[in-house]
Amino acid sequence: MFSKTCEYAIRAVIFIAQKTADGSRVGIKEVAAGIDSPEHFIAKILQDLSRKGIIQSQKGPTGGFYLDAQSRKYTLADVVHVVDGDQIFNGCGLGLKQCSETKPCPLHNEFKKIRDAISKMLRSTHLGEFSEQLEQKLVFLKR
């Protein structure tokens, strides 16, 4: 459903939101270990998310990645859009370019329901929402 890059981006942003709720910063090594990601891969993803304003970064000895108050209001849909584009929100279940209401693919009507449900969930879930559940170990970001 999501690209591997997008999966890591979502996990990283949720991890960073949890770890920086107190105003601290996290480094690439900590993020990579926390979400079970290759360090070099997550470094590129975080750089891109920072450039696009989803997360913030600060250089120096007390630097690292963090989410400010505005970033915590972003939704999972914002992350998906920045990383994977809008395909998941309006694409065809079979990957056809011309699938539409007037020229539907065989999966169109059923896939549209699923796509709309996923879209609704992503658009209503904010980045800072999981911190408490992660702290209480009710949900997990790695196996």
Backbone as CSV, one residue per row, in Angstrom:
resi,resn,N_x,N_y,N_z,CA_x,CA_y,CA_z,C_x,C_y,C_z
1,MET,0.827,-1.186,0.000,0.000,0.000,0.000,0.877,1.260,0.000
2,PHE,1.837,1.340,0.927,2.782,2.456,0.959,4.120,1.957,0.435
3,SER,4.912,2.877,-0.094,6.279,2.505,-0.458,7.055,2.237,0.830
4,LYS,8.173,1.537,0.719,9.019,1.264,1.887,9.503,2.585,2.487
5,THR,9.817,3.550,1.636,10.238,4.866,2.103,9.142,5.515,2.945
6,CYS,7.914,5.420,2.478,6.791,6.022,3.202,6.544,5.304,4.534
7,GLU,6.653,3.987,4.538,6.484,3.238,5.791,7.501,3.714,6.829
8,TYR,8.769,3.809,6.423,9.807,4.279,7.343,9.561,5.722,7.758
9,ALA,9.106,6.561,6.840,8.836,7.963,7.159,7.739,8.074,8.220
10,ILE,6.667,7.326,8.059,5.568,7.362,9.036,6.068,6.889,10.404
11,ARG,6.781,5.775,10.411,7.294,5.257,11.685,8.257,6.254,12.334
12,ALA,9.125,6.862,11.536,10.097,7.820,12.069,9.415,9.047,12.656
13,VAL,8.435,9.576,11.954,7.747,10.783,12.433,6.998,10.496,13.735
14,ILE,6.356,9.350,13.822,5.656,8.976,15.065,6.672,8.818,16.200
15,PHE,7.805,8.169,15.917,8.857,7.990,16.919,9.386,9.338,17.392
16,ILE,9.683,10.220,16.447,10.210,11.548,16.792,9.189,12.335,17.608
17,ALA,7.925,12.238,17.249,6.873,12.936,18.010,6.860,12.467,19.460
18,GLN,6.987,11.162,19.659,6.977,10.610,21.013,8.210,11.062,21.798
19,LYS,9.368,10.940,21.192,10.626,11.199,21.902,10.905,12.678,22.130
20,THR,10.258,13.555,21.376,10.553,14.984,21.516,9.393,15.775,22.114
21,ALA,8.423,15.077,22.681,7.275,15.757,23.287,7.713,16.683,24.421
22,ASP,8.837,16.362,25.053,9.346,17.177,26.162,10.289,18.289,25.704
23,GLY,10.425,18.478,24.390,11.277,19.531,23.865,12.686,19.085,23.515
24,SER,12.994,17.814,23.726,14.331,17.320,23.400,14.465,17.061,21.901
25,ARG,15.622,16.604,21.486,15.911,16.277,20.087,16.376,14.826,20.016
26,VAL,16.210,14.196,18.860,16.718,12.837,18.668,17.616,12.802,17.440
27,GLY,18.645,11.979,17.521,19.572,11.839,16.417,19.177,10.697,15.498
28,ILE,19.864,10.624,14.381,19.570,9.600,13.378,19.770,8.200,13.947
29,LYS,20.841,7.994,14.709,21.110,6.667,15.279,19.959,6.207,16.174
30,GLU,19.447,7.108,16.994,18.346,6.773,17.900,17.066,6.467,17.123
31,VAL,16.793,7.258,16.090,15.605,7.013,15.271,15.730,5.661,14.573
32,ALA,16.878,5.414,13.962,17.096,4.156,13.239,16.915,2.958,14.169
33,ALA,17.494,3.031,15.362,17.358,1.933,16.325,15.919,1.813,16.811
34,GLY,15.264,2.941,17.018,13.900,2.950,17.557,12.844,2.399,16.622
35,ILE,13.110,2.471,15.318,12.110,1.972,14.356,12.651,0.805,13.525
36,ASP,13.852,0.340,13.888,14.469,-0.796,13.202,14.656,-0.507,11.713
37,SER,15.364,0.572,11.438,15.583,1.039,10.068,17.077,1.141,9.783
38,PRO,17.489,0.927,8.542,18.886,1.186,8.192,19.193,2.679,8.368
39,GLU,20.314,2.965,9.019,20.669,4.350,9.343,20.769,5.258,8.122
40,HIS,21.469,4.810,7.086,21.654,5.661,5.906,20.330,5.953,5.206
41,PHE,19.437,4.972,5.219,18.127,5.125,4.566,17.273,6.134,5.325
42,ILE,17.220,5.994,6.647,16.385,6.899,7.444,16.979,8.310,7.430
43,ALA,18.299,8.433,7.304,18.929,9.756,7.242,18.424,10.531,6.033
44,LYS,18.348,9.882,4.890,17.847,10.540,3.678,16.379,10.924,3.826
45,ILE,15.597,10.029,4.411,14.166,10.283,4.603,13.960,11.484,5.531
46,LEU,14.694,11.513,6.652,14.544,12.610,7.609,14.996,13.941,7.014
47,GLN,16.044,13.900,6.229,16.511,15.111,5.551,15.412,15.675,4.646
48,ASP,14.769,14.787,3.905,13.701,15.195,2.998,12.488,15.726,3.773
49,LEU,12.095,15.037,4.835,10.959,15.489,5.651,11.248,16.843,6.292
50,SER,12.491,17.061,6.673,12.883,18.338,7.262,12.837,19.451,6.216
51,ARG,13.358,19.168,5.032,13.327,20.153,3.947,11.905,20.550,3.589
52,LYS,10.985,19.596,3.696,9.593,19.849,3.323,8.736,20.337,4.489
53,GLY,9.356,20.536,5.659,8.678,21.157,6.783,7.829,20.245,7.651
54,ILE,7.887,18.943,7.425,7.097,18.015,8.254,7.731,17.870,9.634
55,ILE,9.070,17.787,9.674,9.802,17.748,10.941,10.809,18.892,10.920
56,GLN,11.405,19.166,12.069,12.421,20.193,12.163,13.742,19.533,12.529
57,SER,14.835,20.220,12.183,16.153,19.738,12.582,16.976,20.903,13.080
58,GLN,17.883,20.570,13.971,18.786,21.576,14.525,20.179,20.980,14.521
59,LYS,21.146,21.730,14.006,22.527,21.258,13.952,23.234,21.558,15.266
60,GLY,24.337,20.880,15.477,25.166,21.153,16.646,25.105,20.050,17.675
61,PRO,25.858,20.234,18.777,25.961,19.195,19.802,24.634,18.880,20.502
62,THR,23.740,19.841,20.581,22.430,19.572,21.196,21.352,19.463,20.123
63,GLY,21.803,19.247,18.911,20.874,19.199,17.784,20.220,17.849,17.610
64,GLY,19.491,17.743,16.509,18.776,16.524,16.184,17.455,16.879,15.526
65,PHE,16.600,15.889,15.446,15.287,16.077,14.835,14.229,16.201,15.913
66,TYR,13.175,16.960,15.594,12.081,17.156,16.543,10.841,17.628,15.796
67,LEU,9.715,17.606,16.495,8.469,18.157,15.961,8.073,19.331,16.837
68,ASP,7.830,20.472,16.212,7.336,21.617,16.966,5.818,21.525,17.066
69,ALA,5.207,22.485,17.713,3.755,22.452,17.935,2.982,22.380,16.620
70,GLN,3.437,23.121,15.611,2.757,23.108,14.314,2.871,21.742,13.651
71,SER,4.045,21.149,13.688,4.257,19.843,13.052,3.413,18.749,13.702
72,ARG,3.181,18.855,14.985,2.357,17.855,15.678,0.914,17.870,15.173
73,LYS,0.515,18.970,14.543,-0.843,19.081,13.996,-0.961,18.468,12.611
74,TYR,0.178,18.201,11.960,0.125,17.543,10.659,-0.479,16.154,10.812
75,THR,-1.035,15.657,9.734,-1.647,14.334,9.770,-0.760,13.315,9.056
76,LEU,-1.096,12.058,9.222,-0.388,11.005,8.487,-0.549,11.217,6.988
77,ALA,-1.681,11.767,6.574,-1.908,12.056,5.151,-0.877,13.055,4.636
78,ASP,-0.481,14.020,5.463,0.537,14.989,5.055,1.866,14.284,4.783
79,VAL,2.226,13.335,5.638,3.470,12.586,5.455,3.390,11.750,4.180
80,VAL,2.281,11.039,4.007,2.116,10.208,2.809,2.186,11.066,1.549
81,HIS,1.526,12.195,1.568,1.525,13.090,0.403,2.939,13.552,0.053
82,VAL,3.718,13.949,1.054,5.080,14.434,0.838,5.983,13.320,0.302
83,VAL,5.806,12.096,0.794,6.705,11.003,0.425,6.238,10.262,-0.830
84,ASP,4.957,9.882,-0.869,4.450,9.037,-1.963,3.533,9.760,-2.946
85,GLY,3.175,10.998,-2.667,2.258,11.707,-3.544,0.804,11.345,-3.238
86,ASP,-0.075,11.602,-4.185,-1.513,11.417,-3.968,-2.076,10.104,-4.508
87,GLN,-1.238,9.233,-5.007,-1.715,8.003,-5.642,-2.647,7.187,-4.732
88,ILE,-2.301,7.086,-3.466,-3.128,6.285,-2.561,-4.505,6.906,-2.348
89,PHE,-4.613,8.215,-2.527,-5.869,8.908,-2.281,-6.815,8.903,-3.486
90,ASN,-6.250,8.714,-4.685,-7.129,8.756,-5.850,-6.729,7.797,-6.962
91,GLY,-5.793,6.904,-6.692,-5.321,5.987,-7.723,-6.215,4.780,-7.915
92,CYS,-5.994,4.112,-9.011,-6.735,2.903,-9.363,-6.152,1.699,-8.619
93,GLY,-7.010,0.802,-8.181,-6.580,-0.410,-7.488,-5.751,-1.332,-8.355
94,LEU,-5.897,-1.230,-9.660,-5.118,-2.040,-10.596,-3.977,-1.250,-11.232
95,GLY,-3.856,0.022,-10.847,-2.783,0.850,-11.372,-3.041,1.412,-12.758
96,LEU,-4.299,1.357,-13.223,-4.622,1.885,-14.551,-4.638,3.410,-14.514
97,LYS,-4.183,4.018,-15.584,-4.142,5.480,-15.655,-5.509,6.089,-15.965
98,GLN,-6.358,5.372,-16.653,-7.633,5.917,-17.113,-8.844,5.431,-16.316
99,CYS,-8.663,4.843,-15.164,-9.781,4.357,-14.362,-10.563,5.544,-13.786
100,SER,-11.892,5.517,-13.916,-12.720,6.611,-13.408,-14.147,6.100,-13.191
101,GLU,-14.993,6.976,-12.711,-16.401,6.623,-12.523,-17.057,6.233,-13.850
102,THR,-16.669,6.921,-14.914,-17.283,6.651,-16.222,-16.632,5.474,-16.946
103,LYS,-15.344,5.205,-16.660,-14.627,4.070,-17.248,-13.932,3.300,-16.134
104,PRO,-14.699,2.573,-15.304,-14.110,1.905,-14.139,-13.391,0.593,-14.497
105,CYS,-12.372,0.285,-13.697,-11.718,-1.017,-13.810,-12.600,-2.028,-13.057
106,PRO,-12.306,-3.317,-13.151,-13.124,-4.316,-12.458,-13.176,-4.146,-10.930
107,LEU,-12.138,-3.543,-10.339,-12.106,-3.360,-8.878,-12.598,-1.994,-8.420
108,HIS,-12.915,-1.106,-9.339,-13.143,0.304,-9.041,-14.088,0.550,-7.857
109,ASN,-15.281,0.026,-7.917,-16.280,0.363,-6.892,-15.895,-0.142,-5.506
110,GLU,-15.372,-1.343,-5.409,-14.968,-1.869,-4.102,-13.699,-1.187,-3.608
111,PHE,-12.746,-0.962,-4.522,-11.487,-0.328,-4.134,-11.720,1.114,-3.693
112,LYS,-12.663,1.782,-4.294,-12.964,3.170,-3.926,-13.384,3.248,-2.456
113,LYS,-14.168,2.292,-1.981,-14.587,2.273,-0.572,-13.379,2.117,0.352
114,ILE,-12.490,1.211,-0.022,-11.288,0.971,0.780,-10.382,2.203,0.763
115,ARG,-10.165,2.750,-0.417,-9.327,3.936,-0.570,-9.885,5.100,0.247
116,ASP,-11.208,5.285,0.217,-11.826,6.377,0.974,-11.678,6.175,2.480
117,ALA,-11.782,4.925,2.935,-11.622,4.629,4.363,-10.182,4.886,4.814
118,ILE,-9.227,4.472,4.001,-7.816,4.711,4.318,-7.531,6.212,4.327
119,SER,-8.053,6.909,3.346,-7.860,8.352,3.258,-8.426,9.053,4.495
120,LYS,-9.604,8.653,4.908,-10.248,9.258,6.080,-9.398,9.029,7.334
121,MET,-8.890,7.807,7.498,-8.061,7.487,8.654,-6.770,8.305,8.641
122,LEU,-6.109,8.392,7.488,-4.854,9.137,7.390,-5.062,10.629,7.622
123,ARG,-6.163,11.174,7.129,-6.432,12.610,7.265,-6.895,12.986,8.681
124,SER,-7.355,12.012,9.444,-7.850,12.325,10.793,-6.865,11.934,11.900
125,THR,-5.722,11.393,11.526,-4.739,10.961,12.515,-3.568,11.938,12.531
126,HIS,-3.382,12.606,13.666,-2.329,13.610,13.805,-1.040,12.981,14.333
127,LEU,0.083,13.589,13.988,1.381,12.998,14.281,1.661,12.811,15.762
128,GLY,1.136,13.672,16.596,1.408,13.569,18.028,0.483,12.640,18.790
129,GLU,-0.427,11.980,18.110,-1.460,11.190,18.784,-0.982,9.914,19.473
130,PHE,0.124,9.358,19.049,0.505,8.029,19.522,1.474,8.036,20.694
131,SER,1.950,9.190,21.102,2.989,9.270,22.127,2.620,8.540,23.403
132,GLU,1.446,8.791,23.925,1.030,8.170,25.183,0.911,6.654,25.046
133,GLN,0.322,6.187,23.947,0.175,4.747,23.728,1.541,4.072,23.592
134,LEU,2.497,4.750,22.938,3.847,4.204,22.813,4.533,4.140,24.173
135,GLU,4.384,5.186,24.967,4.973,5.207,26.308,4.434,4.068,27.169
136,GLN,3.144,3.792,27.046,2.510,2.733,27.833,2.698,1.352,27.205
137,LYS,3.407,1.311,26.084,3.678,0.069,25.353,2.398,-0.650,24.915
138,LEU,1.403,0.150,24.536,0.153,-0.386,24.001,0.250,-0.592,22.493
139,VAL,1.162,0.183,21.863,1.434,0.066,20.424,2.957,0.070,20.248
140,PHE,3.413,-0.413,19.085,4.850,-0.561,18.857,5.242,-0.077,17.469
141,LEU,6.504,0.369,17.341,7.019,0.831,16.058,8.033,-0.135,15.453
142,LYS,8.392,-1.158,16.194,9.278,-2.197,15.662,8.909,-3.530,16.278
143,ARG,9.339,-4.575,15.619,8.986,-5.924,16.084,9.769,-6.327,17.304
